Amino acid sequence: MGWRDIISDMSREDKPLRDREDVADELIDRLQTSGIVLPEAIRPKAKRKIAEAARRGDKERKSAILSQAGRQVERVTQRLRNDRDLMDLARDFLDMEADDALHALEQTQKTGRNASARLAAYLLLDAAL
């Protein structure tokens, strides 16, 4: 952990806690208005493979996300690098959503639908950070 990370974490602690739904809505809106089509990012087959990998661990899940949606992860990574506020928002989102997102991934893995915008945002950010 470098000084930049420590200072960043300190500044994040000074901010008031935000409502989970507000954070999710703002993050999803900002990603989609920047050109990332979240509802199309994680297709059913990819969702299934990511869910299978998630059962083996975090590293395997992130690797599966990269192999299934690498181009989208790269686009998200670029947005985060260029926007410190979006980076902070993404970290808050990941902290708030982790348990529910992984549960949703497990529950919806066998459906024939793409991942929801919220689940796709979580998965892409999870691999990007």
C-alpha positions as CSV (number, residue, x, y, z in Angstrom):
1,M,0.0,0.0,0.0
2,G,1.5,3.3,-1.0
3,W,0.9,6.9,0.2
4,R,-1.6,7.5,-2.5
5,D,-3.7,4.6,-1.3
6,I,-3.5,5.8,2.3
7,I,-4.5,9.4,1.4
8,S,-7.3,8.1,-0.8
9,D,-8.6,5.9,2.0
10,M,-8.4,8.8,4.4
11,S,-10.4,11.1,2.1
12,R,-13.0,8.4,1.6
13,E,-13.5,8.1,5.4
14,D,-14.3,11.9,5.6
15,K,-17.3,11.5,3.3
16,P,-20.7,10.8,4.7
17,L,-22.2,7.4,4.1
18,R,-24.4,7.2,1.1
19,D,-27.5,5.2,0.6
20,R,-26.8,1.9,-1.2
21,E,-29.5,2.5,-3.9
22,D,-28.2,6.0,-4.6
23,V,-24.7,4.7,-5.0
24,A,-25.9,1.8,-7.3
25,D,-28.1,4.1,-9.4
26,E,-25.4,6.8,-9.8
27,L,-22.7,4.2,-10.7
28,I,-24.8,2.4,-13.2
29,D,-25.9,5.6,-14.8
30,R,-22.3,6.9,-15.1
31,L,-21.0,3.7,-16.6
32,Q,-23.8,3.5,-19.1
33,T,-23.6,7.2,-20.1
34,S,-19.9,6.7,-20.7
35,G,-20.8,4.0,-23.4
36,I,-20.7,0.8,-21.4
37,V,-23.9,-1.2,-22.2
38,L,-24.2,-3.1,-18.9
39,P,-27.3,-5.2,-19.8
40,E,-25.3,-6.6,-22.8
41,A,-22.0,-7.0,-21.0
42,I,-22.5,-10.5,-19.4
43,R,-24.4,-13.0,-21.5
44,P,-26.0,-16.2,-20.1
45,K,-23.1,-18.5,-21.0
46,A,-20.5,-16.1,-19.5
47,K,-22.6,-15.7,-16.4
48,R,-22.7,-19.5,-16.0
49,K,-18.9,-19.8,-16.4
50,I,-18.3,-16.9,-14.0
51,A,-20.6,-18.5,-11.4
52,E,-18.8,-21.9,-11.7
53,A,-15.4,-20.1,-11.2
54,A,-16.8,-18.1,-8.2
55,R,-17.4,-21.3,-6.4
56,R,-13.6,-22.0,-6.5
57,G,-12.6,-18.6,-5.2
58,D,-12.1,-14.9,-5.8
59,K,-9.1,-15.2,-8.0
60,E,-10.8,-17.7,-10.2
61,R,-13.9,-15.5,-10.4
62,K,-11.9,-12.5,-11.5
63,S,-10.0,-14.6,-14.0
64,A,-13.3,-15.9,-15.5
65,I,-14.7,-12.3,-15.7
66,L,-11.6,-11.2,-17.6
67,S,-11.8,-14.2,-20.0
68,Q,-15.6,-13.7,-20.6
69,A,-15.8,-9.9,-20.7
70,G,-12.2,-8.7,-21.0
71,R,-12.9,-5.9,-23.4
72,Q,-15.7,-4.5,-21.2
73,V,-13.4,-4.8,-18.1
74,E,-10.7,-2.8,-19.9
75,R,-13.2,-0.1,-20.8
76,V,-14.3,0.1,-17.2
77,T,-10.7,0.2,-16.0
78,Q,-10.0,3.2,-18.4
79,R,-13.0,5.1,-17.0
80,L,-11.9,4.5,-13.4
81,R,-8.3,5.6,-14.2
82,N,-9.5,8.9,-15.6
83,D,-12.1,9.7,-12.9
84,R,-11.2,9.7,-9.2
85,D,-14.8,10.3,-8.1
86,L,-16.0,7.3,-10.2
87,M,-13.2,5.2,-8.6
88,D,-14.4,6.1,-5.1
89,L,-18.0,5.4,-6.1
90,A,-17.0,2.1,-7.5
91,R,-15.2,1.1,-4.3
92,D,-18.3,2.0,-2.3
93,F,-20.5,0.1,-4.6
94,L,-18.3,-3.1,-4.4
95,D,-18.3,-2.9,-0.6
96,M,-22.0,-2.5,-0.4
97,E,-23.0,-5.0,-3.1
98,A,-20.6,-8.0,-2.7
99,D,-22.8,-10.4,-0.8
100,D,-25.9,-9.7,-2.7
101,A,-24.2,-9.7,-6.1
102,L,-22.5,-13.0,-5.6
103,H,-25.8,-14.5,-4.3
104,A,-27.6,-13.1,-7.4
105,L,-24.9,-14.6,-9.7
106,E,-25.4,-18.0,-8.1
107,Q,-29.2,-17.8,-8.3
108,T,-29.4,-16.6,-11.9
109,Q,-26.6,-18.5,-13.4
110,K,-28.9,-21.0,-15.2
111,T,-31.4,-18.5,-16.6
112,G,-31.3,-17.7,-20.3
113,R,-31.1,-14.0,-19.7
114,N,-28.1,-11.6,-19.6
115,A,-26.9,-10.4,-16.2
116,S,-28.8,-7.4,-14.9
117,A,-27.1,-4.0,-15.2
118,R,-26.4,-4.1,-11.5
119,L,-24.9,-7.5,-11.5
120,A,-22.9,-6.7,-14.6
121,A,-21.6,-3.5,-13.0
122,Y,-20.5,-5.5,-10.0
123,L,-18.7,-8.2,-12.0
124,L,-16.9,-5.7,-14.3
125,L,-15.8,-3.5,-11.4
126,D,-14.7,-6.6,-9.4
127,A,-12.3,-7.6,-12.2
128,A,-11.3,-4.0,-12.9
129,L,-10.2,-3.1,-9.4
